[in-house]
Amino acid sequence: MKKKLTAADMHDPQVIAETPWFSMRKVGIDVAPGERRDFYSIHYPRPAVGIVAIQDEKVLLIRHYRYLIDKVVWAIPLAASMKGRPGGRRAARAAGRDRLAGATR
């Protein structure tokens, strides 16, 4: 059984890259006695919402390029809540309208 990770197992946290939308972080993790591995994560400083649009048993997905993995992927549409912009449900509705409009063109 794996040991539960605690704050004592994490070492040397660093912000590797940062943009207004997200940051990439690195932290050393003790995975076993005497064994430390680097763990990378993406941190989103603002809340985001996702919507799942379903019609006739079909799900709306968008294709877009993911810089960090250098691939085009299919994903659920997301909307970030930014200062001066609608938050939460309004952001999801706006994202849904925008994505649906783009998908039907």
Contacts in CASP RR format, 6 or more apart in sequence:
PFRMAT RR
TARGET T0000
AUTHOR 0000-0000-0000
METHOD contacts of the structure
MODEL  1
MKKKLTAADMHDPQVIAETPWFSMRKVGIDVAPGERRDFYSIHYPRPAVG
IVAIQDEKVLLIRHYRYLIDKVVWAIPLAASMKGRPGGRRAARAAGRDRL
AGATR
5 29 0 8 1.000
9 29 0 8 1.000
9 30 0 8 1.000
10 27 0 8 1.000
10 28 0 8 1.000
10 29 0 8 1.000
10 30 0 8 1.000
11 27 0 8 1.000
11 28 0 8 1.000
11 29 0 8 1.000
11 30 0 8 1.000
11 36 0 8 1.000
12 27 0 8 1.000
12 28 0 8 1.000
13 25 0 8 1.000
13 26 0 8 1.000
13 27 0 8 1.000
13 28 0 8 1.000
14 25 0 8 1.000
14 26 0 8 1.000
14 27 0 8 1.000
15 23 0 8 1.000
15 24 0 8 1.000
15 25 0 8 1.000
16 23 0 8 1.000
16 24 0 8 1.000
16 25 0 8 1.000
16 26 0 8 1.000
16 40 0 8 1.000
17 23 0 8 1.000
17 24 0 8 1.000
18 24 0 8 1.000
21 44 0 8 1.000
21 46 0 8 1.000
21 80 0 8 1.000
22 42 0 8 1.000
22 43 0 8 1.000
22 44 0 8 1.000
22 45 0 8 1.000
23 42 0 8 1.000
23 43 0 8 1.000
23 45 0 8 1.000
24 40 0 8 1.000
24 41 0 8 1.000
24 42 0 8 1.000
24 43 0 8 1.000
24 68 0 8 1.000
25 40 0 8 1.000
25 41 0 8 1.000
25 42 0 8 1.000
25 43 0 8 1.000
26 38 0 8 1.000
26 39 0 8 1.000
26 40 0 8 1.000
27 38 0 8 1.000
27 39 0 8 1.000
27 41 0 8 1.000
28 36 0 8 1.000
28 37 0 8 1.000
28 38 0 8 1.000
28 39 0 8 1.000
29 36 0 8 1.000
29 37 0 8 1.000
29 38 0 8 1.000
29 39 0 8 1.000
30 36 0 8 1.000
31 37 0 8 1.000
42 68 0 8 1.000
44 80 0 8 1.000
46 80 0 8 1.000
46 81 0 8 1.000
46 82 0 8 1.000
47 80 0 8 1.000
47 81 0 8 1.000
47 87 0 8 1.000
47 88 0 8 1.000
48 78 0 8 1.000
48 79 0 8 1.000
48 80 0 8 1.000
48 81 0 8 1.000
49 78 0 8 1.000
49 79 0 8 1.000
49 81 0 8 1.000
49 87 0 8 1.000
49 88 0 8 1.000
49 89 0 8 1.000
49 91 0 8 1.000
49 92 0 8 1.000
49 95 0 8 1.000
50 76 0 8 1.000
50 77 0 8 1.000
50 78 0 8 1.000
50 79 0 8 1.000
50 92 0 8 1.000
50 95 0 8 1.000
51 76 0 8 1.000
51 77 0 8 1.000
51 79 0 8 1.000
51 92 0 8 1.000
51 95 0 8 1.000
51 96 0 8 1.000
51 99 0 8 1.000
52 59 0 8 1.000
52 60 0 8 1.000
52 76 0 8 1.000
53 59 0 8 1.000
53 60 0 8 1.000
53 77 0 8 1.000
53 96 0 8 1.000
53 99 0 8 1.000
53 100 0 8 1.000
54 60 0 8 1.000
60 77 0 8 1.000
60 96 0 8 1.000
60 99 0 8 1.000
60 100 0 8 1.000
60 103 0 8 1.000
61 74 0 8 1.000
61 75 0 8 1.000
61 76 0 8 1.000
61 77 0 8 1.000
62 74 0 8 1.000
62 75 0 8 1.000
62 76 0 8 1.000
62 77 0 8 1.000
62 99 0 8 1.000
62 103 0 8 1.000
63 72 0 8 1.000
63 73 0 8 1.000
63 74 0 8 1.000
63 75 0 8 1.000
64 72 0 8 1.000
64 73 0 8 1.000
64 75 0 8 1.000
65 71 0 8 1.000
65 72 0 8 1.000
65 73 0 8 1.000
66 72 0 8 1.000
66 73 0 8 1.000
77 95 0 8 1.000
77 96 0 8 1.000
77 99 0 8 1.000
78 95 0 8 1.000
79 88 0 8 1.000
79 91 0 8 1.000
79 92 0 8 1.000
79 94 0 8 1.000
79 95 0 8 1.000
79 96 0 8 1.000
80 91 0 8 1.000
81 87 0 8 1.000
81 88 0 8 1.000
81 91 0 8 1.000
85 91 0 8 1.000
86 94 0 8 1.000
END
